[in-house]
Amino acid sequence: MSKYNPLWEYLKENRKNNYILSYEEIRNILGFDIDHSFLTYKKEAKEHGYEVSKISMKEKTVIFNRL
């Protein structure tokens, strides 16, 4: 079980085609801030039907697209 499972479940349950989530929204879902390890764990999103298409450090957002 990954520490990011609550985020993957959130994406899967809401079933939107695209998400633009702020770092703050992700923190609210997970209960902690995303960190550099997210770059490794982001591949897990595909197991739940999504891919991480963009991480914006400037805008502090992550874009997810449904596969």
Buried (B, 14 or more C-beta within 10 A) or exposed (E): EEEBEEBBEBBBEEEEEEBBBEBEBBEEBBEEEBEEEBEEBBEBBEEBBBBBEEBEEEEBBBBBBBE
